[in-house]
Amino acid sequence: MPMPAADIERMIKTRFPDAQIVLKDLAGDNDHWAAHVVSAAFKGKSRVQQHQMVYDALGGNMGGVLHALQLTTALPPD
């Protein structure tokens, strides 16, 4: 069963309440997503660490309910 955008956003926002999230359904199937996540929580973290933080927020759904996620992360502008 695919994962709707609202579920992805809710899981990320639970971990990063300040997050600005832009989701795009890449295949029109709620199964292949692109996500751009902006959060101050990423400060001082490498890109790999930032991505790991988001994957952790998704609670082990990667590769299962959430088949594919093209992820970009960033810090908010100063």
N, CA, C and O atoms as a DFTB+ gen file, in Angstrom:
312 C
 N C O
     1  1       0.845      -1.193       0.000
     2  2       0.000       0.000       0.000
     3  2       0.885       1.249       0.000
     4  3       1.776       1.366       0.840
     5  1       0.657       2.171      -0.914
     6  2       1.459       3.396      -1.011
     7  2       1.280       4.295       0.211
     8  3       0.345       4.123       0.992
     9  1       2.179       5.245       0.360
    10  2       2.125       6.189       1.474
    11  2       1.741       7.570       0.948
    12  3       2.478       8.152       0.152
    13  1       0.596       8.101       1.384
    14  2       0.171       9.430       0.924
    15  2       1.087      10.544       1.447
    16  3       1.755      10.394       2.470
    17  1       1.096      11.648       0.726
    18  2       1.920      12.802       1.082
    19  2       1.633      13.273       2.501
    20  3       2.562      13.636       3.222
    21  1       0.379      13.276       2.917
    22  2       0.024      13.757       4.254
    23  2       0.712      12.936       5.336
    24  3       1.116      13.481       6.363
    25  1       0.848      11.631       5.119
    26  2       1.520      10.773       6.104
    27  2       3.014      11.072       6.167
    28  3       3.597      11.129       7.250
    29  1       3.629      11.262       5.004
    30  2       5.055      11.587       4.962
    31  2       5.306      12.913       5.675
    32  3       6.210      13.027       6.502
    33  1       4.493      13.904       5.342
    34  2       4.651      15.226       5.950
    35  2       4.439      15.167       7.463
    36  3       5.193      15.783       8.216
    37  1       3.435      14.441       7.904
    38  2       3.151      14.330       9.337
    39  2       4.333      13.705      10.077
    40  3       4.710      14.181      11.147
    41  1       4.912      12.661       9.527
    42  2       6.029      11.982      10.184
    43  2       7.258      12.892      10.271
    44  3       7.948      12.907      11.290
    45  1       7.528      13.642       9.214
    46  2       8.678      14.553       9.225
    47  2       8.424      15.704      10.196
    48  3       9.319      16.089      10.948
    49  1       7.211      16.252      10.184
    50  2       6.874      17.383      11.066
    51  2       6.891      16.975      12.540
    52  3       7.185      17.796      13.409
    53  1       6.578      15.715      12.821
    54  2       6.627      15.249      14.207
    55  2       8.055      15.347      14.734
    56  3       8.264      15.718      15.889
    57  1       9.028      15.023      13.908
    58  2      10.441      15.060      14.304
    59  2      11.021      16.449      14.174
    60  3      11.859      16.849      14.982
    61  1      10.585      17.197      13.159
    62  2      11.107      18.537      12.877
    63  2       9.934      19.509      12.764
    64  3       9.497      19.812      11.653
    65  1       9.415      20.005      13.895
    66  2       8.219      20.868      13.852
    67  2       8.385      22.132      12.998
    68  3       7.404      22.670      12.484
    69  1       9.629      22.601      12.852
    70  2       9.863      23.830      12.074
    71  2      10.006      23.556      10.580
    72  3      10.161      24.490       9.792
    73  1       9.957      22.300      10.187
    74  2      10.281      21.926       8.808
    75  2       9.342      22.555       7.789
    76  3       8.129      22.641       7.981
    77  1       9.960      22.988       6.698
    78  2       9.222      23.367       5.492
    79  2       9.438      22.197       4.533
    80  3      10.574      21.829       4.233
    81  1       8.340      21.620       4.061
    82  2       8.413      20.393       3.267
    83  2       7.689      20.589       1.945
    84  3       6.543      21.037       1.908
    85  1       8.371      20.248       0.870
    86  2       7.745      20.241      -0.450
    87  2       7.847      18.811      -0.963
    88  3       8.943      18.272      -1.117
    89  1       6.693      18.201      -1.226
    90  2       6.640      16.829      -1.730
    91  2       6.113      16.822      -3.153
    92  3       5.205      17.579      -3.494
    93  1       6.688      15.966      -3.974
    94  2       6.227      15.810      -5.353
    95  2       6.105      14.318      -5.640
    96  3       7.051      13.557      -5.437
    97  1       4.945      13.914      -6.109
    98  2       4.693      12.523      -6.491
    99  2       5.297      12.321      -7.880
   100  3       4.754      12.810      -8.871
   101  1       6.409      11.606      -7.954
   102  2       7.160      11.495      -9.205
   103  2       6.505      10.609     -10.246
   104  3       6.702      10.808     -11.445
   105  1       5.720       9.623      -9.797
   106  2       5.141       8.666     -10.747
   107  2       3.614       8.654     -10.728
   108  3       2.991       7.892     -11.467
   109  1       3.007       9.498      -9.882
   110  2       1.549       9.534      -9.799
   111  2       0.961       8.336      -9.091
   112  3      -0.219       8.027      -9.255
   113  1       1.794       7.646      -8.288
   114  2       1.321       6.421      -7.640
   115  2       1.427       6.444      -6.108
   116  3       1.217       5.416      -5.464
   117  1       1.749       7.604      -5.519
   118  2       1.957       7.714      -4.072
   119  2       3.011       6.738      -3.570
   120  3       2.971       6.327      -2.410
   121  1       3.945       6.366      -4.423
   122  2       4.946       5.364      -4.073
   123  2       6.369       5.842      -4.361
   124  3       7.325       5.322      -3.786
   125  1       6.514       6.825      -5.241
   126  2       7.817       7.366      -5.621
   127  2       7.762       8.883      -5.412
   128  3       7.091       9.600      -6.154
   129  1       8.469       9.349      -4.405
   130  2       8.367      10.746      -3.997
   131  2       9.691      11.480      -4.134
   132  3      10.762      10.881      -4.040
   133  1       9.601      12.779      -4.357
   134  2      10.715      13.708      -4.184
   135  2      10.320      14.588      -3.009
   136  3       9.199      15.091      -2.947
   137  1      11.249      14.770      -2.077
   138  2      10.975      15.611      -0.910
   139  2      12.120      16.592      -0.725
   140  3      13.294      16.229      -0.787
   141  1      11.746      17.842      -0.495
   142  2      12.714      18.880      -0.129
   143  2      12.338      19.314       1.277
   144  3      11.236      19.813       1.505
   145  1      13.256      19.123       2.221
   146  2      12.987      19.405       3.627
   147  2      13.965      20.471       4.111
   148  3      15.179      20.314       3.982
   149  1      13.431      21.552       4.666
   150  2      14.229      22.647       5.212
   151  2      13.969      22.703       6.711
   152  3      12.823      22.814       7.145
   153  1      15.047      22.625       7.509
   154  2      14.890      22.666       8.964
   155  2      16.163      23.189       9.616
   156  3      17.270      22.893       9.166
   157  1      15.996      23.970      10.684
   158  2      17.134      24.453      11.460
   159  2      17.828      23.300      12.186
   160  3      18.984      23.441      12.587
   161  1      17.157      22.177      12.360
   162  2      17.742      21.012      13.035
   163  2      18.930      20.444      12.264
   164  3      19.714      19.676      12.821
   165  1      19.073      20.811      10.997
   166  2      20.159      20.298      10.174
   167  2      21.470      21.065      10.385
   168  3      22.511      20.675       9.856
   169  1      21.417      22.155      11.158
   170  2      22.614      22.984      11.352
   171  2      23.752      22.157      11.941
   172  3      23.577      21.440      12.927
   173  1      24.919      22.273      11.318
   174  2      26.107      21.589      11.796
   175  2      26.186      20.121      11.394
   176  3      27.126      19.423      11.774
   177  1      25.216      19.654      10.634
   178  2      25.178      18.252      10.194
   179  2      25.607      18.159       8.731
   180  3      25.340      19.058       7.933
   181  1      26.272      17.061       8.398
   182  2      26.617      16.829       6.998
   183  2      25.350      16.481       6.226
   184  3      24.313      16.187       6.820
   185  1      25.440      16.516       4.914
   186  2      24.284      16.168       4.076
   187  2      23.827      14.735       4.376
   188  3      22.628      14.467       4.460
   189  1      24.781      13.827       4.537
   190  2      24.441      12.430       4.854
   191  2      23.716      12.348       6.202
   192  3      22.722      11.633       6.330
   193  1      24.207      13.071       7.195
   194  2      23.552      13.076       8.507
   195  2      22.143      13.657       8.421
   196  3      21.220      13.158       9.065
   197  1      21.981      14.718       7.620
   198  2      20.656      15.321       7.446
   199  2      19.690      14.301       6.852
   200  3      18.555      14.175       7.312
   201  1      20.139      13.578       5.836
   202  2      19.283      12.577       5.193
   203  2      18.958      11.447       6.166
   204  3      17.825      10.966       6.200
   205  1      19.946      11.019       6.959
   206  2      19.697       9.975       7.953
   207  2      18.655      10.429       8.968
   208  3      17.826       9.631       9.405
   209  1      18.692      11.704       9.346
   210  2      17.715      12.239      10.287
   211  2      16.300      12.138       9.712
   212  3      15.362      11.763      10.415
   213  1      16.157      12.475       8.435
   214  2      14.835      12.402       7.800
   215  2      14.392      10.944       7.684
   216  3      13.239      10.623       7.971
   217  1      15.298      10.065       7.267
   218  2      14.942       8.641       7.164
   219  2      14.519       8.094       8.530
   220  3      13.570       7.316       8.620
   221  1      15.225       8.501       9.593
   222  2      14.843       8.081      10.944
   223  2      13.439       8.571      11.294
   224  3      12.658       7.853      11.917
   225  1      13.131       9.801      10.884
   226  2      11.804      10.363      11.154
   227  2      10.705       9.566      10.452
   228  3       9.563       9.537      10.909
   229  1      11.057       8.925       9.350
   230  2      10.076       8.143       8.588
   231  2       9.871       6.750       9.183
   232  3       9.123       5.938       8.640
   233  1      10.536       6.487      10.289
   234  2      10.243       5.315      11.097
   235  2      10.372       3.964      10.418
   236  3       9.547       3.082      10.657
   237  1      11.364       3.778       9.595
   238  2      11.570       2.475       8.984
   239  2      10.653       2.165       7.813
   240  3      10.600       1.021       7.363
   241  1       9.934       3.153       7.314
   242  2       9.035       2.927       6.179
   243  2       9.744       2.924       4.827
   244  3       9.162       2.513       3.824
   245  1      11.004       3.382       4.795
   246  2      11.743       3.393       3.530
   247  2      11.940       1.975       3.034
   248  3      12.299       1.079       3.797
   249  1      11.701       1.784       1.756
   250  2      11.885       0.476       1.153
   251  2      10.699      -0.447       1.341
   252  3      10.633      -1.512       0.727
   253  1       9.760      -0.044       2.189
   254  2       8.555      -0.832       2.408
   255  2       7.361      -0.074       1.872
   256  3       7.134      -0.016       0.663
   257  1       6.592       0.511       2.793
   258  2       5.430       1.305       2.399
   259  2       5.860       2.475       1.513
   260  3       5.179       2.819       0.547
   261  1       6.976       3.066       1.849
   262  2       7.530       4.177       1.066
   263  2       8.641       3.600       0.198
   264  3       9.767       3.402       0.655
   265  1       8.305       3.334      -1.054
   266  2       9.213       2.609      -1.946
   267  2      10.450       3.420      -2.321
   268  3      11.567       2.907      -2.261
   269  1      10.260       4.681      -2.708
   270  2      11.385       5.486      -3.172
   271  2      11.208       6.942      -2.753
   272  3      10.119       7.506      -2.850
   273  1      12.301       7.533      -2.287
   274  2      12.279       8.933      -1.877
   275  2      13.540       9.615      -2.387
   276  3      14.652       9.275      -1.984
   277  1      13.353      10.575      -3.272
   278  2      14.446      11.413      -3.760
   279  2      14.502      12.610      -2.812
   280  3      13.645      13.492      -2.873
   281  1      15.499      12.643      -1.947
   282  2      15.528      13.591      -0.837
   283  2      16.572      14.672      -1.037
   284  3      17.708      14.398      -1.421
   285  1      16.164      15.917      -0.768
   286  2      17.107      17.025      -0.637
   287  2      16.793      17.706       0.682
   288  3      15.637      17.784       1.097
   289  1      17.846      18.203       1.341
   290  2      17.680      18.881       2.618
   291  2      18.428      20.204       2.570
   292  3      19.353      20.381       1.777
   293  1      18.016      21.131       3.429
   294  2      18.659      22.432       3.471
   295  2      18.373      23.114       4.799
   296  3      17.438      22.751       5.513
   297  1      19.188      24.098       5.115
   298  2      18.939      24.961       6.264
   299  2      18.082      26.132       5.829
   300  3      18.153      26.553       4.674
   301  1      17.265      26.670       6.739
   302  2      16.500      27.876       6.376
   303  2      17.446      29.052       6.161
   304  3      18.538      29.079       6.728
   305  1      17.041      30.015       5.355
   306  2      17.890      31.203       5.161
   307  2      18.034      31.960       6.467
   308  3      17.127      31.963       7.299
   309  1      19.168      32.594       6.640
   310  2      19.419      33.374       7.882
   311  2      18.535      34.580       7.972
   312  3      18.617      35.334       8.942
